[in-house]
Amino acid sequence: MSSQAKVFPDLVVVRHDASPESNPEPGLRRKVMAYNDKLFLVEHRMVKGWKGTVHSHPHDQMVYVVGGRLKVTSDGKIFEIQTGDSFVVRGGVEHGAVALEDSLVVDIFTPCREDYIK
């Protein structure tokens, strides 16, 4: 019995101007950056007023706010983060965000977010 496993190279370089971009919902732009089977880097741009649905996924997620300000709900807690702040949430924990101003964040997921590249 053979299984087909996706093989990733040892080094992946992604140029910002060549990376795929999508608009998964109004007010949110997603730019997929470098990834392999264990790590996944994505840039999210949110317009002021964007409200992300509270959700969970099996991936651990680390968020770094490059610019802007967000209100985050996670596991019953509500907090604000702004430029330079970061947080991490474990897979399976419900979370969501609201953009209090135009914002740019960098998200790192583990393992790979295959649902973002299909």
TORDRENDO-208710 format. One record per residue: residue number from 1; residue in three letters; chain; y, z negated, x negated of N, C-alpha, C, O in turn. Coordinates in Angstrom, 1 decimal. Atoms other than C-alpha are relative to their C-alpha. Layout:
N
{paro NUM; ALA; A; {Y; Z; X}; {Y; Z; X}; {Y; Z; X}; {Y; Z; X}}
...
END
This chain:
118
{paro 1; MET; A; {-1.2; 0.0; -0.9}; {0.0; 0.0; 0.0}; {1.2; 0.0; -0.9}; {1.3; -0.8; -1.8}}
{paro 2; SER; A; {-1.2; 0.0; 0.9}; {3.4; 0.9; -1.5}; {1.2; -0.3; 0.9}; {1.2; 0.0; 2.1}}
{paro 3; SER; A; {-1.3; 0.3; -0.7}; {6.8; -0.3; -0.5}; {1.1; 0.7; -0.7}; {1.1; 0.8; -1.9}}
{paro 4; GLN; A; {-1.1; -0.7; 0.6}; {10.0; 1.5; -1.0}; {1.2; -1.0; -0.1}; {1.7; -1.4; 0.9}}
{paro 5; ALA; A; {-1.1; 0.9; 0.2}; {12.6; -0.8; -2.5}; {1.2; 0.8; -0.6}; {1.0; 1.7; -1.4}}
{paro 6; LYS; A; {-1.2; -0.7; 0.5}; {16.1; 0.4; -3.1}; {0.3; -0.6; -1.4}; {0.4; -1.8; -1.6}}
{paro 7; VAL; A; {-0.3; 0.4; 1.4}; {16.9; 0.4; -6.8}; {1.5; 0.2; -0.3}; {2.0; 1.2; 0.0}}
{paro 8; PHE; A; {-1.4; -0.1; 0.3}; {20.4; -0.4; -8.0}; {0.1; 0.1; -1.5}; {-0.7; -0.5; -2.2}}
{paro 9; PRO; A; {-0.2; -0.1; 1.5}; {21.7; 0.5; -11.5}; {0.5; -1.4; -0.5}; {0.9; -2.2; 0.2}}
{paro 10; ASP; A; {-0.5; 1.2; 0.7}; {22.5; -2.2; -14.0}; {1.5; -0.2; 0.0}; {2.0; -1.3; -0.2}}
{paro 11; LEU; A; {-1.5; 0.0; 0.0}; {26.2; -1.3; -13.9}; {0.5; 0.9; 1.1}; {0.0; 2.1; 1.2}}
{paro 12; VAL; A; {-0.6; -0.8; -1.1}; {28.2; -0.1; -10.9}; {1.5; -0.1; -0.2}; {2.1; -1.1; -0.2}}
{paro 13; VAL; A; {-1.4; -0.1; 0.1}; {31.8; 1.1; -11.3}; {0.5; 0.7; 1.3}; {0.1; 1.8; 1.6}}
{paro 14; VAL; A; {-0.6; -0.6; -1.2}; {33.9; 1.8; -8.1}; {1.5; 0.0; -0.2}; {2.1; -1.0; -0.4}}
{paro 15; ARG; A; {-1.5; -0.2; 0.0}; {37.4; 3.2; -8.3}; {0.6; -0.2; 1.3}; {0.1; 0.2; 2.3}}
{paro 16; HIS; A; {-0.6; 0.4; -1.2}; {39.7; 1.8; -5.7}; {0.3; 1.2; 0.9}; {0.1; 1.2; 2.1}}
{paro 17; ASP; A; {-0.4; -1.1; -0.8}; {41.0; 5.2; -4.6}; {-1.2; 0.9; 0.4}; {-1.0; 1.8; 1.2}}
{paro 18; ALA; A; {1.2; -0.8; -0.4}; {37.4; 6.6; -4.3}; {-0.9; -0.8; 0.9}; {-2.0; -0.3; 1.3}}
{paro 19; SER; A; {1.0; 0.8; -0.8}; {35.8; 3.7; -2.4}; {0.1; 0.3; 1.5}; {1.2; 0.6; 2.0}}
{paro 20; PRO; A; {0.0; -0.3; -1.4}; {34.8; 4.2; 1.2}; {0.8; -1.0; 0.8}; {0.8; -2.2; 0.5}}
{paro 21; GLU; A; {-0.8; 0.9; -0.8}; {37.2; 2.8; 3.8}; {-0.4; 0.3; 1.5}; {-0.7; 1.4; 1.9}}
{paro 22; SER; A; {0.3; -0.1; -1.4}; {36.6; 2.1; 7.5}; {0.9; -0.9; 0.8}; {1.6; -1.8; 0.2}}
{paro 23; ASN; A; {-0.7; 0.9; -0.9}; {38.3; 0.6; 10.5}; {-0.9; -0.5; 1.0}; {-1.1; 0.1; 2.1}}
{paro 24; PRO; A; {1.0; 0.5; -0.9}; {35.6; -1.5; 12.1}; {0.5; -0.5; 1.4}; {-0.3; -0.5; 2.3}}
{paro 25; GLU; A; {-0.6; 0.5; -1.3}; {38.0; -2.8; 14.8}; {1.5; 0.1; -0.2}; {2.0; 0.2; -1.3}}
{paro 26; PRO; A; {-1.5; -0.1; 0.0}; {41.7; -2.5; 15.7}; {0.6; -1.1; -0.9}; {0.3; -2.3; -0.7}}
{paro 27; GLY; A; {-0.7; 1.0; 0.8}; {43.9; -4.3; 13.1}; {-0.8; -0.4; -1.3}; {-0.3; -1.2; -2.0}}
{paro 28; LEU; A; {0.8; 0.3; 1.2}; {41.2; -4.4; 10.4}; {-0.4; 1.2; -0.8}; {-1.0; 2.1; -0.2}}
{paro 29; ARG; A; {0.5; -1.0; 0.9}; {40.6; -2.1; 7.4}; {-0.9; -0.5; -1.0}; {-0.6; -1.6; -1.6}}
{paro 30; ARG; A; {1.0; 0.4; 1.0}; {37.6; -2.4; 5.2}; {-0.2; 1.0; -1.0}; {-0.3; 2.2; -0.8}}
{paro 31; LYS; A; {0.2; -0.8; 1.1}; {37.2; -1.0; 1.8}; {-1.2; -0.6; -0.8}; {-1.1; -1.6; -1.4}}
{paro 32; VAL; A; {1.2; 0.5; 0.7}; {33.7; -1.3; 0.3}; {0.2; 0.3; -1.5}; {0.5; 1.4; -1.9}}
{paro 33; MET; A; {-0.1; -0.1; 1.5}; {33.8; -1.9; -3.5}; {-1.3; 0.0; -0.6}; {-2.3; 0.5; -0.1}}
{paro 34; ALA; A; {1.3; 0.0; 0.7}; {31.1; -2.5; -6.0}; {-1.0; -0.9; 0.6}; {-0.7; -2.0; 1.2}}
{paro 35; TYR; A; {1.1; 0.8; -0.5}; {27.7; -3.9; -5.0}; {-1.3; 0.4; -0.6}; {-1.5; 1.4; -1.2}}
{paro 36; ASN; A; {1.4; -0.3; 0.4}; {24.1; -4.2; -5.9}; {-0.8; -0.8; 1.1}; {-0.3; -1.2; 2.1}}
{paro 37; ASP; A; {0.9; 0.7; -1.0}; {21.1; -5.9; -4.1}; {0.4; -1.4; 0.1}; {0.0; -2.0; 1.2}}
{paro 38; LYS; A; {-0.3; 1.4; 0.0}; {22.4; -9.4; -4.9}; {1.4; -0.4; 0.4}; {1.7; -1.4; 1.0}}
{paro 39; LEU; A; {-1.4; 0.3; -0.2}; {26.2; -9.2; -4.6}; {0.7; 1.2; 0.7}; {0.3; 2.4; 0.5}}
{paro 40; PHE; A; {-0.7; -1.0; -0.8}; {28.6; -7.3; -2.4}; {1.5; -0.3; 0.0}; {1.9; -1.4; 0.4}}
{paro 41; LEU; A; {-1.4; 0.2; 0.1}; {32.4; -6.9; -2.9}; {0.7; 0.9; 1.0}; {0.5; 2.1; 1.1}}
{paro 42; VAL; A; {-0.7; -0.8; -1.1}; {34.7; -5.8; 0.0}; {1.4; -0.5; 0.1}; {1.7; -1.7; -0.1}}
{paro 43; GLU; A; {-1.4; 0.3; -0.2}; {38.5; -5.7; 0.5}; {0.2; 0.2; 1.5}; {-0.1; 1.2; 2.1}}
{paro 44; HIS; A; {-0.4; 0.0; -1.4}; {39.8; -6.5; 4.0}; {1.5; -0.1; 0.1}; {2.1; -1.0; -0.4}}
{paro 45; ARG; A; {-1.4; 0.1; -0.3}; {43.3; -5.8; 5.2}; {0.1; -0.2; 1.5}; {-0.5; 0.5; 2.3}}
{paro 46; MET; A; {-0.1; 0.4; -1.4}; {44.3; -7.4; 8.5}; {1.5; 0.1; 0.3}; {2.4; -0.4; -0.4}}
{paro 47; VAL; A; {-1.4; 0.0; -0.5}; {47.5; -6.8; 10.5}; {0.3; -1.3; 0.7}; {-0.6; -1.9; 1.3}}
{paro 48; LYS; A; {-0.4; 1.2; -0.7}; {49.5; -9.7; 11.8}; {-0.5; 0.0; 1.5}; {-0.3; 1.0; 2.2}}
{paro 49; GLY; A; {0.5; 0.1; -1.4}; {47.9; -10.8; 15.1}; {-1.5; 0.4; 0.2}; {-2.1; 0.1; 1.2}}
{paro 50; TRP; A; {1.4; -0.3; -0.1}; {44.4; -9.5; 14.3}; {-0.8; -1.3; 0.2}; {-0.6; -2.3; -0.4}}
{paro 51; LYS; A; {0.8; 1.1; -0.3}; {41.8; -11.8; 15.7}; {-1.5; 0.4; -0.2}; {-2.0; 1.2; 0.6}}
{paro 52; GLY; A; {1.4; -0.3; 0.3}; {38.2; -11.6; 14.3}; {-0.8; -0.9; 0.9}; {-0.6; -2.1; 1.1}}
{paro 53; THR; A; {0.9; 0.7; -0.8}; {35.4; -12.6; 16.6}; {-0.7; -1.1; -0.8}; {-1.2; -0.8; -1.9}}
{paro 54; VAL; A; {0.8; 1.0; 0.6}; {33.7; -15.9; 15.8}; {-1.5; 0.6; -0.1}; {-2.0; 1.0; 0.9}}
{paro 55; HIS; A; {1.4; -0.6; 0.2}; {30.3; -14.8; 14.3}; {-0.7; -0.7; -1.1}; {-0.1; -1.6; -1.8}}
{paro 56; SER; A; {0.8; 0.5; 1.1}; {27.6; -15.7; 11.8}; {-0.8; 1.2; -0.5}; {-1.0; 2.2; 0.2}}
{paro 57; HIS; A; {0.8; -1.0; 0.6}; {25.5; -13.6; 9.4}; {-0.8; -0.8; -1.0}; {-0.5; -1.9; -1.4}}
{paro 58; PRO; A; {0.9; 0.7; 0.9}; {22.7; -14.5; 7.0}; {0.6; -0.1; -1.5}; {0.0; -0.8; -2.3}}
{paro 59; HIS; A; {-0.5; -0.1; 1.4}; {24.9; -13.8; 3.9}; {1.0; -1.2; -0.3}; {1.8; -1.6; 0.6}}
{paro 60; ASP; A; {-1.0; 0.9; 0.4}; {26.8; -16.5; 2.0}; {1.3; 0.8; -0.2}; {1.2; 2.0; -0.7}}
{paro 61; GLN; A; {-1.3; -0.8; 0.1}; {30.5; -15.4; 1.9}; {1.0; -0.9; -0.7}; {1.3; -2.0; -0.3}}
{paro 62; MET; A; {-1.1; 0.6; 0.7}; {33.3; -16.3; -0.5}; {1.2; 0.9; 0.3}; {1.2; 2.1; 0.2}}
{paro 63; VAL; A; {-1.3; -0.7; -0.3}; {36.9; -15.4; 0.5}; {1.1; -0.4; -0.9}; {1.3; -1.6; -1.1}}
{paro 64; TYR; A; {-1.2; 0.3; 0.8}; {39.9; -15.1; -1.7}; {1.2; 0.8; 0.7}; {1.1; 2.0; 0.9}}
{paro 65; VAL; A; {-1.1; -0.6; -0.6}; {43.3; -14.5; -0.1}; {1.0; 0.6; -1.1}; {1.6; -0.2; -1.8}}
{paro 66; VAL; A; {-0.9; -0.7; 0.9}; {45.2; -11.9; -2.2}; {1.4; -0.1; 0.4}; {2.4; -0.3; -0.4}}
{paro 67; GLY; A; {-1.3; 0.1; -0.6}; {48.2; -12.0; 0.1}; {-0.1; -0.2; 1.5}; {-1.0; 0.3; 2.2}}
{paro 68; GLY; A; {-0.1; 0.2; -1.4}; {49.1; -13.2; 3.5}; {-0.4; -1.5; 0.4}; {-0.4; -2.4; -0.4}}
{paro 69; ARG; A; {0.3; 1.4; -0.5}; {48.1; -16.2; 5.7}; {-1.0; 0.2; 1.2}; {-0.7; 1.0; 2.1}}
{paro 70; LEU; A; {1.0; -0.1; -1.0}; {45.1; -16.7; 8.0}; {-0.3; -1.4; 0.6}; {-0.1; -2.4; -0.1}}
{paro 71; LYS; A; {0.6; 1.2; -0.6}; {43.9; -19.4; 10.5}; {-1.5; 0.3; 0.1}; {-1.9; 1.3; 0.7}}
{paro 72; VAL; A; {1.4; -0.1; 0.1}; {40.2; -19.9; 10.0}; {-0.7; -1.1; 0.9}; {-0.3; -2.2; 0.8}}
{paro 73; THR; A; {0.8; 0.9; -0.8}; {37.7; -21.5; 12.4}; {-1.4; 0.1; -0.6}; {-2.0; 1.2; -0.8}}
{paro 74; SER; A; {1.3; 0.0; 0.5}; {34.4; -22.6; 10.9}; {-0.7; -1.3; 0.3}; {-0.2; -2.4; 0.0}}
{paro 75; ASP; A; {0.8; 1.1; -0.3}; {31.7; -24.9; 12.1}; {0.8; -1.1; 0.7}; {0.7; -2.3; 0.4}}
{paro 76; GLY; A; {-0.8; 1.0; -0.7}; {34.2; -26.6; 14.5}; {1.2; -0.5; -0.7}; {2.0; -1.3; -0.1}}
{paro 77; LYS; A; {-1.2; 0.4; 0.7}; {36.9; -27.0; 11.9}; {1.0; 1.2; 0.1}; {0.6; 2.3; 0.1}}
{paro 78; ILE; A; {-1.1; -1.0; 0.0}; {40.3; -25.1; 12.0}; {0.9; -0.4; -1.2}; {1.3; -1.5; -1.4}}
{paro 79; PHE; A; {-0.9; 0.3; 1.2}; {42.4; -24.7; 8.8}; {0.7; 1.3; -0.3}; {0.3; 2.4; 0.1}}
{paro 80; GLU; A; {-0.8; -1.2; 0.4}; {45.0; -22.3; 7.4}; {-0.2; 0.2; -1.5}; {-0.2; -0.8; -2.2}}
{paro 81; ILE; A; {0.0; -0.3; 1.4}; {44.8; -20.5; 4.1}; {1.0; 1.1; -0.2}; {1.4; 1.8; 0.7}}
{paro 82; GLN; A; {-1.1; -1.0; 0.4}; {47.4; -18.4; 2.3}; {-0.3; 0.5; -1.4}; {-1.3; 0.2; -2.0}}
{paro 83; THR; A; {0.1; -0.6; 1.3}; {47.9; -16.4; -0.8}; {-0.4; -1.0; -1.1}; {0.2; -2.0; -1.3}}
{paro 84; GLY; A; {0.5; 0.8; 1.1}; {45.9; -17.8; -3.7}; {-1.1; -0.9; 0.4}; {-1.8; -1.5; -0.4}}
{paro 85; ASP; A; {1.0; 0.9; -0.5}; {43.6; -19.9; -1.5}; {-1.4; 0.7; 0.1}; {-1.4; 1.9; 0.2}}
{paro 86; SER; A; {1.4; -0.6; -0.2}; {39.8; -19.4; -1.2}; {-0.8; -1.0; 0.7}; {-0.5; -2.2; 0.8}}
{paro 87; PHE; A; {1.0; 0.9; -0.6}; {36.8; -20.8; 0.7}; {-1.3; 0.7; -0.1}; {-1.4; 1.9; -0.3}}
{paro 88; VAL; A; {1.4; -0.5; -0.1}; {33.1; -20.3; 0.9}; {-0.7; -0.5; 1.2}; {-0.6; -1.7; 1.5}}
{paro 89; VAL; A; {0.7; 0.4; -1.2}; {30.9; -20.4; 3.9}; {-1.5; 0.5; -0.1}; {-1.7; 1.6; -0.5}}
{paro 90; ARG; A; {1.4; -0.3; 0.1}; {27.1; -20.5; 3.9}; {-0.5; 0.9; 1.1}; {0.1; 1.0; 2.2}}
{paro 91; GLY; A; {0.6; -0.9; -1.0}; {25.0; -17.9; 5.7}; {-0.5; -0.8; 1.2}; {-0.9; -2.0; 1.1}}
{paro 92; GLY; A; {0.4; 0.6; -1.2}; {24.3; -18.8; 9.3}; {1.0; -0.9; 0.7}; {0.8; -1.3; 1.8}}
{paro 93; VAL; A; {-1.1; 0.8; -0.5}; {27.5; -20.8; 9.8}; {1.0; 0.8; 0.8}; {1.5; 1.8; 0.2}}
{paro 94; GLU; A; {-1.0; -0.8; -0.8}; {29.8; -19.5; 12.6}; {1.4; -0.2; -0.6}; {1.8; -1.3; -1.0}}
{paro 95; HIS; A; {-1.4; 0.0; 0.5}; {33.3; -18.6; 11.5}; {0.7; 1.2; 0.5}; {0.1; 2.2; 1.0}}
{paro 96; GLY; A; {-0.9; -1.1; -0.5}; {36.2; -16.4; 12.5}; {1.4; -0.3; -0.6}; {1.7; -1.3; -1.1}}
{paro 97; ALA; A; {-1.3; 0.1; 0.5}; {39.8; -15.8; 11.5}; {1.0; 0.7; 0.9}; {0.7; 1.6; 1.6}}
{paro 98; VAL; A; {-1.1; -0.6; -0.7}; {43.2; -14.9; 12.9}; {1.1; 0.3; -1.1}; {1.4; -0.6; -1.9}}
{paro 99; ALA; A; {-1.1; -0.3; 0.9}; {45.9; -13.1; 10.8}; {1.3; -0.5; 0.5}; {1.8; 0.0; 1.5}}
{paro 100; LEU; A; {-1.3; 0.5; -0.4}; {49.1; -15.1; 11.0}; {1.1; 0.9; -0.5}; {2.2; 0.8; -0.1}}
{paro 101; GLU; A; {-0.9; -1.0; 0.5}; {50.8; -12.4; 9.0}; {-0.9; 1.1; -0.6}; {-2.1; 0.9; -0.8}}
{paro 102; ASP; A; {0.8; -1.0; 0.6}; {49.7; -9.1; 7.4}; {-0.7; -0.6; -1.2}; {-0.1; -1.3; -2.0}}
{paro 103; SER; A; {0.8; 0.7; 1.0}; {46.9; -10.2; 5.0}; {-0.9; 1.0; -0.7}; {-1.4; 2.0; -0.1}}
{paro 104; LEU; A; {1.0; -0.7; 0.8}; {44.7; -8.9; 2.2}; {-0.9; -1.0; -0.6}; {-0.5; -1.9; -1.2}}
{paro 105; VAL; A; {1.0; 0.9; 0.6}; {41.5; -10.7; 1.3}; {-1.1; 0.8; -0.7}; {-1.4; 2.0; -0.4}}
{paro 106; VAL; A; {1.2; -0.6; 0.7}; {38.6; -10.0; -1.0}; {-1.1; -0.9; 0.4}; {-1.1; -2.2; 0.2}}
{paro 107; ASP; A; {1.2; 0.8; -0.4}; {35.2; -11.1; 0.3}; {-1.1; 0.4; -1.0}; {-1.3; 1.6; -1.3}}
{paro 108; ILE; A; {1.2; -0.2; 0.8}; {32.1; -11.5; -1.8}; {-1.1; -0.6; 0.8}; {-1.1; -1.7; 1.3}}
{paro 109; PHE; A; {1.1; 0.4; -0.8}; {28.8; -11.7; 0.0}; {-1.3; 0.0; -0.9}; {-1.4; 0.8; -1.9}}
{paro 110; THR; A; {1.3; 0.0; 0.6}; {25.3; -12.5; -1.2}; {-1.1; -0.3; 1.0}; {-0.9; -1.3; 1.7}}
{paro 111; PRO; A; {0.3; -1.2; 0.7}; {22.9; -10.8; -0.7}; {0.9; 1.2; 0.5}; {1.8; 0.9; 1.2}}
{paro 112; CYS; A; {-0.8; -1.2; -0.3}; {24.2; -7.2; -0.3}; {0.1; 0.1; 1.6}; {-0.8; -0.2; 2.3}}
{paro 113; ARG; A; {-0.3; -0.3; -1.5}; {25.8; -6.4; 3.2}; {-0.5; 1.4; 0.3}; {0.4; 2.3; 0.4}}
{paro 114; GLU; A; {0.5; -1.3; -0.3}; {23.6; -3.4; 3.9}; {0.5; 0.5; 1.3}; {0.7; 1.8; 1.4}}
{paro 115; ASP; A; {-0.5; -0.4; -1.3}; {25.0; -3.3; 7.4}; {1.4; 0.6; -0.2}; {1.9; 1.4; 0.7}}
{paro 116; TYR; A; {-1.3; -0.6; 0.3}; {28.4; -2.4; 5.8}; {-0.1; 1.4; -0.6}; {0.9; 2.1; -0.6}}
{paro 117; ILE; A; {0.1; -1.2; 0.8}; {27.1; 0.6; 3.9}; {-0.9; 1.0; 0.8}; {-1.2; 2.1; 0.2}}
{paro 118; LYS; A; {0.8; -1.0; -0.8}; {24.9; 2.3; 6.6}; {0.8; 1.0; 0.7}; {0.3; 1.9; 1.4}}
END
